[in-house]
């Protein structure tokens, strides 16, 4: 997403976050939630942002808890 060592691509980042989130990865769920919340590489959708951030909380991801607040 930030291009550390590579060219930045929010579109590519959102695709990889979605893959990780779909497999139940809490960090992927949190990042996908942020992407939906802010429209980073994906169309902004606050309902989907809420859903993914909520799932990351259930997975006990501390970053997801902070995002939900």
Secondary structure in CASP SS format (residue, H / E / C, confidence):
PFRMAT SS
TARGET T0000
AUTHOR 0000-0000-0000
METHOD secondary structure of the structure
MODEL  1
X C 1.00
X C 1.00
X C 1.00
X C 1.00
X C 1.00
X C 1.00
X C 1.00
X C 1.00
X C 1.00
X H 1.00
X H 1.00
X H 1.00
X H 1.00
X H 1.00
X H 1.00
X H 1.00
X H 1.00
X H 1.00
X H 1.00
X H 1.00
X H 1.00
X H 1.00
X C 1.00
X C 1.00
X C 1.00
X H 1.00
X H 1.00
X H 1.00
X H 1.00
X H 1.00
X H 1.00
X H 1.00
X H 1.00
X H 1.00
X H 1.00
X H 1.00
X H 1.00
X H 1.00
X C 1.00
X C 1.00
X C 1.00
X C 1.00
X C 1.00
X C 1.00
X C 1.00
X H 1.00
X H 1.00
X H 1.00
X H 1.00
X H 1.00
X H 1.00
X H 1.00
X H 1.00
X H 1.00
X H 1.00
X H 1.00
X H 1.00
X H 1.00
X C 1.00
X C 1.00
X C 1.00
X H 1.00
X H 1.00
X H 1.00
X H 1.00
X H 1.00
X H 1.00
X H 1.00
X C 1.00
END
